[in-house]
Amino acid sequence: MNESLFINIIIGISIASVPLMFAAIGELLVERSGVLNLGVEGMMIVGALLGFVVMSHTQNPYLAVLSAMLGGMAIASIFAFLTQFLLTNQVATGLALTLFGLGFAAFAGRGYTEETIQLITAVPIPYLSNIPYLGPLLFSFNPLVYLAFFMVYLVWWFLFRTKQGLILRAIGDNHDAAHAIGHNVVRYRVMAILFGGAMAGIGGAFLSLVQVPIWGEGMTAGRGWIALGLVVFASWQPFRIIFGAILFGGITILQIHAQGLNINVSAQYLSMLPYLATIVILVSLRMRLKNKTNRTVPNCLGRIFHSTT
Amino acid sequence: MIRLIPRVENSTAMVLLSPLLALTLTALSAYLIFVFILVDIPVSSVFFTLFVEPLIDSYYFSELLVKAAPLMIIGLGLSIGFRAGIWNIGAEGQFVMGGIAGSAVGLYFYNVEAFWLLPLMTIAGILGGMFYAGIAAFLRIKYQVNEILVTLMLTYVAVLFLSAMLQGPLRNPSGFNFPESRIFHDSAMLPIIWEGTRLHIGLIVAIILSLVAWFGIKKHMFGMQIKISGSAPRAAKFAGFDDNKTVWYSLLISGGLAGLAGLFEAAGPAGQLTPGLPQFYGFTAIIVAFLARLHPVGVLFSALLIALSYVGGENVQIEYNLPSSITQIFQGMLLFYFLACDILIKYKVVLFKTKN
């Protein structure tokens, strides 16, 4: 195969999979704490909008990414307040968050649909990127790509190598017991939800700051929901998120290249691939597990916690 | 400090008051958002266009009913499924599939004018929606795959499928390559029940269905089964209720009704199959179902309320050049406040001083 085409495909896959990686690793931590937040799509679109708006006004990529994070957190805080303090149904609240986020972003972003911005471009690491073969493959990506991998590692490290991570997992598995031995269930969950919002925000911003230099309403196109599927696919294990996200990125790129190669299938059918793949992968995962129950599902996922003491 | 103390019994007063409180809070927040964003337009006139005009103008009122009908039908199906704890979030996809299936039948018999055409299309629409939701039921039962994700992914697929159909087999052969179907004949169109408007028989169907569902849930064993499966799954198991049956029924009913609404939209206001068939009704119906507290008759009223925001949103878009997405903001906020206010039913809010 042509070497530069190969590298282009790798870069394409990385760009298609990173938004999913961010959103999914955030949601993974949230679900590990026992909370199911279906508002990922809404938090992503708010991140995409805020990142774009700040970039177009300041031309400062750091500020843009930071505000996307804060935007995701801000809208996640609505979910945190409602589910943790007012004990609302998490499924309904998450859906409301998605609907609200999509509406809010479309409304607030109506003046930006004609604008374009300067994309955040790849930064080849000096010296290392000059190594033949390995250089372009490993050391020439967008900085946010490295950040995504690092966040996956960080979440794994937090969950399985720190005391707080252990407490968070315990809360996710049995909030009553965790509460009984004196841990603050609500505080941990609120923190987790905010972290999830920040990650979804960056994931959304990646779409409008790295993938395409424009803003459009509904530009997340279901990626938030695919990220939710990825968490299930990963069986709540952080590193499997990387694998899953790359798989989805690959399918997306396959679809784009198939269109370029004039394969005689309507564009619509090819565009269905990522969505159908999500279903196929979830099914095949279950077929592999067969009758074994999935022991990694946090026991308290989606359940409401209210302490009477 | 504020604390929540569980009530011994649900408060009846709060069951009625909390929706009003939620509405008031939504209106207040909407007001604040408008004041913040709309600098040069008087907020009170936007409010008038948004919430009052659709109620006093007879044309807008008929449009409100046109939009309420699909919301009622879909919301009704979802409320049954949600009661059982089956989260069909992809009614939008089933709506589209019902529209495609029913329209395909109508277009196949394009040269036929007969009384049986519309009923046949209706059946095809229902079956289309049922089939699509059935996929999720099958995968959940056979492979324990979460129905939320499956129904959602299939929604994106359905919208793409609609577009493929309209560029392929269902495209109007003499339509200059526009991705639209032929326009239906009169015998493939729903009868109009209010002369001079687009209001069709779907509204009456919705009201009848809701009464049937209410009666069914109250009197029939199945109503008991879905209620218990949703609120106490373990008890349902001990009672010998068939879990799989609950999943199948919930998804087939909600899918079939969404499909029916889709066909009604194509054979009603649209009069043909266009890429504009999906209008977010499937998602909005989720809000409708929750606002009705999953009650089949309550759905009728919450659908009217949400339809008001749709029509008002469109009018605001035309008159003040604002995006119709403010409708979604309004609906999202309404659901937030509604869910939040419901805490007053089960809990007492008590203020007391901290001891230290």
Interface residues (C-beta under 8 A of the other chain):
Chain A: L38 I78 L82 L86 L87 T88 N89 V91 A92 T93 L95 A96 L97 L99 F100 G101 L102 G103 F104 A106 F107 A108 R110 E217 A221 G222 W225 I226 L228 G229 V232 S266 Q268 Y269 S271 M272 Y275 L276 T278 I279 L282 V283 R286 M287 H306 T308
Chain B: L4 P6 I37 W87 I89 L139 Y143 Q144 V145 N146 I148 L149 V150 L152 M153 L154 Y156 V157 L160 F161 S163 A164 Q167 G168 F283 T284 I286 I287 F290 L322 P323 S325 I326 T327 Q328 I329 F330 Q331 G332 M333 L335 F336 L339 A340 D342 I343 Y347
